[in-house]
Amino acid sequence: MSKADLHVHTIMSDGSNTIDELIPMCKARGVDTLAITDHDTIGAFENFKDNYDIKIIKGIEFSTTYKNKSVHILGYFIDDKNKELNNKLTYLRNKRKNRAREIIKKLSAKENITIDYDNIKKDTDDASVGRMHIAREMVKLKYVKNTEEAFAKYIGDDMPCFVKNEKVTIPEAVELIKNTGGISFLAHPGLIKDIDSYNEILDYGLNGIEVFYPKHSNEQRQYFYDLAIERNLLISGGSDFHGVKTKGKNKIASAYLTDKYLEQIINFHKNMTK
């Protein structure tokens, strides 16, 4: 049986592996279609090859907000040369870089924790440095035992060294994806906290829902499946894999799509772009 993992990150955001490193991992887990969906960046495609051993779908995961809640929007079949998209992502990357520096300053001033920004950016794209990278550096320097502690004590939302990040809105994310010829999905809806209705988000014109996700319970998976069928939306799924160096994170193909749902996504995209 073929497997498609349509939610995986690389070193260009908060993952710890390159595309080339991900390929053998995917093959070992029976995955023959992979979507690269880095947070607010398409930098992984700058040196993209056309001869990978498995099918690669160019994607992105936009960080957005909805009524002060964090909501992520996945985009598949992204045109990484699109000028509008690249201009927006350049703006967001610069904001992200400045935010990381502000967090590091706060850690030093408030908690006497010294982090060298230049050391962090050695392992990732300079403008993609985010809270997870800072948390990993704090573990490396033994300020905390794990990244979860770093977030819980210092850099998580509303913690002493938290700095708010500028994000696109859901309509902006959906429109950017659409304008590149891509299709949009609500990512891991089960992780959205204290939400009254998913329909309001889906009404912004999303094409589908990430139903299959490692942290979704059986009840959540059934609910989101039924919601997708009710609204005639596409069904997606993926592991949200962040790399072998990331302790406790989901493994490749810990959630995946079978041929039936992948073909529906591919056919929808083909018909949309005719």
N, C-alpha and C positions, 0 to 999 in steps of 0.2 A: 504494500500500500504506500502510495506517495504521500509525503507530508510537506506542508508549506508553513513556515514560521514567518509571520508577517509583522513581527515587532521585535527588532534587535538593534542594539546600539554599538557604536564603535568608539575608538579613542577620540574621535572628533567631537564627541559630547562627553557623556559621563561613563562610557564603556571603557574596557581595558584592552581591547583587541582591535586589530585592523581587519579589513575585509579579507585579505589574504589568509589571515590566521583563523578567521571564522569558517572558511570553506571546508577544511578537513573536519572540523568539529561538526558541521552540519551533515557531512557525508557519513560520519560515524553514527549519527543519530537518525539517519534515514531521511533527512531533509533535502529535497531537491529544488525547492523554491524558497528564497529568502528575501525579505524586505528589510532594507537598512533604513531605520527611522530615528535618526539622531535628533536630539532636542534642539530645535530652532537653528539648525545648520544643515547644509548639504555639502560640507567640506570633504566628506568621505569620497565624493565622486570626482574630485579634481583630477585624480590619476586613474580614473575608472578604466577597466579593461573590458574587451568584448568577448573574451575567451575563457571565462570562468567555467569550472566544471559543473556548476549548478546555475539555475536561473536566478538573476538578481533583479529585484524590483527597486527602483529608486524611490525613496520615500522620505518622510519627515514627521516629526512629532512636535506640533506647536503647543507651547505652554500658554494657556489662556485663563481668564477668570470669568466666573458667572456668579453674580450676587455675592462677591467676595469669597467665592470658593474656587479652588484650583481645578480646572478642567483641561484635559489634554485632547487634542485633535490630531488624528493620524491622517497623513496624506500619502497616497500611492500613485505611482506613474508620474512623478514630478519631472518637469523639464528643468534640469539644473542650470540651463543657460538662460532662463527667463530673466529679463532685466528687472522687471518690477519685483520679482521674488528676491533676487540677489541684492537689490538696493535695500529692501526691508530687512533682510537678514544681516546685512552689513551694519545697519543701524542698531539692531538688537544685539549683535555681537559686541559692538563698542560699549553699549550700556551694560552688558553682562561683564565685560572686562573691568569696567569702572566699579561695578558692584562688588566684584571679588576683591579688588584692592581696598574698598571701604570696609568689607568684613574683616580683612586681615588687620587693618588699622584698629578696628574695634577690639579684636582679640588681644592685640598688644596693649592697648590703652586700658581696657577694662579687666582683663583676665591675666595679663602678663604672659601671654602665649605668643611666642615669636614664630611666624611663618614667613618663609622666603618665597615670594611670588615667582621668582625666576626658577626656583627648584620645581615648583608645581608644573609650570608650562613646558618643562622638558618632556613630559609624558603625554602631552596633548596639544591641540591647537591653541595658540596663545589666547585668542578671543573666545574660546569655548570654556575657559576655566570657570567652574561653578562651585556651588557649595559641596558637592560630593568630592570634588578634587581636594578642596580644603580639608574636608573631614578625613580623607585618606592620609593626607600629610600629617594631620594631628595624630592619627594612629601610628604612623611611621615614626614620629618624634616622641611617642609614648605620653602624649598629653591626655589621651583617652584610650580605652581598651578596644573600642570598635567605633565604626562610623555612626552607629545608632546613638551612642553616648554623646558624640560630638553634636549631633542634632538636638538631642534631648536637653543638653545642658547649655549649649552655647549658640549654635547657628540655626536651629530650627525656627519655624514661625513663632514670633513673639518672644523669642529667647533674647538674652542680653546683647548678643552680637549680630542679631538678624538685621539685614538690610533688604528693603522691599525691592523687587525686581520689576522692571517695566515689561509688560506683556501685550500681545495683540488681543483684540476681542475675538469672540467666537465667529461673528460675521466676517471679520477681517481675515481670519485664518481660512475659513471656508472659501471666501472669494479668491484669496491668493492661490489656494490649491486648484480651484476651478480654472483660474486664468492661466495656469501652467499646463492645462490639459489633464489634471489629476482628479482623483475622487477622494472624498473625505469620510472619515469614520470617527465616531465617538470612542475614545480609548478607555479601556478598563473602567466602565461606568460604575462598577461595584465599589471602586475606591473613592468615589465622590462622596464627601461627608454631608450628612444632614440635608439631603436634597428632597424637595417636595414632589417634583415631577421632572422626568427625563424628557417629556414631550416638548417642553419649552425650548430645550437645547436642540432637539432634533428638528424643531420647526425652523431653525436657521438654514435648513437646506442640506443637511448632511446626507450622504449616500448610504451609510451603513453604521453598524454597531460592532464593536469588538466583543463578541459573545464569549468566545473561548479564551480564557485567561487563567493563569495558575491560581490566583488568589480568589477567584470567584467560587462561591459555594455551589453545590448542585442546584439549590433553590434559585440563586442569583442567575446562574447560567440558563436555567429554564425560563426564568422571567424575561431575561434579555432576548432570548431566542423567540419567545412568544411575541414580545414587543416588536422585534424586527419583522416577523411574519405579518403581524397586524398592520404595520405601517408600510409594508412592501419595501423593506430596506435590505441591503446586502448584509451578509454575515461574515465577520472576519475573526481572526484569532492569532495569537502569538505568545511567545514566552516572556517578552520584555527582558531578554537576556542582556546583562551588562558586562559580562566578561568573567573569565576564570579567576581573576584576581579579586573579584568582588564577593566577599564572604556573605553567604546567606541569600544570595540573589537567585532568581529563577534560572533553570538550566535550559539550553536550547531544546525546543520541541517539548517542553513541559506543558505547553498548550500549543495546538497546531490546527491547521485546516486540512481536511481531506479534499480529494479532487473535485467533489461535487460543488463545494462552496468556492474553491479557487476558480473553477471554470466559470461560475456565475459572475465573479468579480472581473475576470479577464474579458468575458463576453460583453459585460456592461460597459467596460472601458472602450472596447473596440467599437461598439455601436455609438457611443457618445462622441467619438472622435472621427466618425465617418464624414 
